[in-house]
């Protein structure tokens, strides 16, 4: 069962996308999965988030899986094969999610994680405040 979340149409090419059949609020039966489709080919805007409850049989599919998007063996492709043999469901993830495969998402997750840690919060906050004060000079150096 993959966790899914709505994404912008233009972002569908970054994720595995589910072709859903609505079952109940926040729950969908997976009719199909497409890895990183072009926006015009995306079956929905429900993106697989890298959160799964996986049945052990998926590993058999992974062993037989041919490389897919990006020339890589994709878990999405193995899940797609498994979904053709048995029912698979997707659940809408609620809460804050960081796309750590994206540079900005990785930085956001790192900063917010550091600010939540008691041992890092104050020294990191002080660092960020100093950084903001020096921002014009830092930006000028990079130009």
C-alpha positions as CSV (number, residue, x, y, z in Angstrom):
1,X,0.0,0.0,0.0
2,X,1.7,3.2,-1.1
3,X,1.1,6.5,0.7
4,X,0.1,9.2,-1.8
5,X,-0.4,12.9,-1.9
6,X,-1.8,15.3,-4.4
7,X,0.9,17.2,-6.5
8,X,0.7,19.8,-9.1
9,X,0.1,18.5,-12.7
10,X,3.4,19.9,-13.8
11,X,5.2,17.9,-11.0
12,X,3.8,14.5,-12.0
13,X,7.1,13.8,-13.9
14,X,8.9,13.7,-10.6
15,X,6.9,10.8,-9.0
16,X,5.2,7.5,-9.5
17,X,1.6,8.4,-10.2
18,X,-1.5,6.3,-9.3
19,X,-4.5,5.7,-11.5
20,X,-7.0,5.6,-8.6
21,X,-10.4,4.2,-8.0
22,X,-12.0,6.0,-5.1
23,X,-13.0,3.6,-2.3
24,X,-13.5,5.8,0.8
25,X,-12.3,9.2,2.0
26,X,-8.5,9.1,1.6
27,X,-8.5,5.5,0.3
28,X,-8.1,4.4,-3.3
29,X,-7.8,1.1,-5.1
30,X,-4.7,1.2,-7.4
31,X,-5.8,0.5,-10.9
32,X,-2.4,1.3,-12.3
33,X,0.9,3.0,-11.5
34,X,3.1,5.0,-13.9
35,X,6.6,6.1,-13.0
36,X,7.4,9.7,-13.8
37,X,4.8,10.3,-16.5
38,X,4.7,13.5,-18.6
39,X,2.0,15.8,-17.3
40,X,-0.2,15.1,-20.3
41,X,0.1,11.4,-19.7
42,X,-0.4,11.3,-15.9
43,X,-3.5,9.3,-14.9
44,X,-4.0,11.5,-11.9
45,X,-2.2,13.9,-9.6
46,X,-1.9,11.3,-6.8
47,X,1.9,10.9,-6.3
48,X,3.5,8.0,-4.5
49,X,5.6,9.4,-1.7
50,X,8.1,6.7,-0.8
51,X,5.9,5.6,2.1
52,X,4.8,2.0,1.7
53,X,3.4,-1.0,3.4
54,X,4.9,-3.7,1.2
55,X,4.0,-7.3,0.8
56,X,7.1,-9.6,0.6
57,X,6.0,-10.8,-2.9
58,X,7.1,-7.4,-4.3
59,X,10.7,-8.6,-4.0
60,X,10.0,-11.4,-6.5
61,X,8.8,-8.8,-9.0
62,X,11.8,-6.6,-8.3
63,X,14.1,-9.5,-9.2
64,X,12.5,-9.9,-12.6
65,X,12.0,-6.2,-13.2
66,X,13.6,-4.6,-16.3
67,X,15.0,-1.1,-15.9
68,X,12.4,1.6,-16.4
69,X,12.4,5.4,-16.1
70,X,15.9,6.8,-16.0
71,X,17.3,3.3,-16.8
72,X,16.7,2.2,-13.2
73,X,14.8,-0.6,-11.7
74,X,11.8,1.2,-10.2
75,X,9.8,0.0,-7.2
76,X,6.8,1.6,-8.9
77,X,7.1,-0.8,-11.8
78,X,7.3,-3.8,-9.5
79,X,4.2,-2.5,-7.5
80,X,2.4,-2.0,-10.8
81,X,3.0,-5.7,-11.7
82,X,1.9,-6.8,-8.3
83,X,-1.3,-4.7,-8.5
84,X,-2.3,-6.5,-11.7
85,X,-2.3,-9.8,-9.7
86,X,-4.0,-8.7,-6.5
87,X,-5.8,-5.7,-5.0
88,X,-3.6,-2.8,-4.0
89,X,-4.7,0.3,-2.2
90,X,-3.3,3.8,-1.8
91,X,-3.8,5.9,1.3
92,X,-3.6,9.7,1.3
93,X,-0.8,10.8,3.5
94,X,-1.7,13.6,5.9
95,X,1.0,15.9,7.4
96,X,4.2,17.6,6.4
97,X,6.2,15.8,3.8
98,X,9.7,16.8,2.5
99,X,10.8,15.9,-0.9
100,X,14.4,15.1,0.0
101,X,15.1,14.1,-3.6
102,X,14.8,17.8,-4.5
103,X,17.6,20.1,-3.4
104,X,15.3,22.7,-1.9
105,X,13.2,20.0,-0.1
106,X,16.3,18.5,1.4
107,X,17.4,21.9,2.7
108,X,14.0,22.6,4.1
109,X,13.9,19.3,5.9
110,X,17.4,19.8,7.3
111,X,16.7,23.3,8.6
112,X,13.3,22.4,10.2
113,X,14.8,19.2,11.7
114,X,17.6,21.2,13.3
115,X,15.2,23.7,14.7
116,X,13.2,21.0,16.4
117,X,16.1,19.5,18.1
118,X,16.7,20.8,21.6
119,X,20.5,20.4,21.3
120,X,20.7,22.3,18.0
121,X,17.8,24.8,18.2
122,X,19.5,27.8,19.9
123,X,22.9,27.7,18.2
124,X,21.3,27.0,14.8
125,X,18.8,29.8,15.3
126,X,21.6,32.2,16.2
127,X,23.5,31.0,13.1
128,X,20.4,31.6,10.9
129,X,19.8,35.1,12.3
130,X,23.4,36.0,11.6
131,X,23.1,34.6,8.2
132,X,20.0,36.7,7.4
133,X,21.9,39.8,8.6
134,X,24.8,39.1,6.3
135,X,22.5,38.0,3.4
136,X,23.1,41.1,1.2
137,X,26.9,40.6,1.4
138,X,26.6,36.9,0.8
139,X,24.4,37.4,-2.2
140,X,26.8,40.1,-3.5
141,X,29.8,37.6,-3.2
142,X,27.9,35.0,-5.3
143,X,27.2,37.5,-8.1
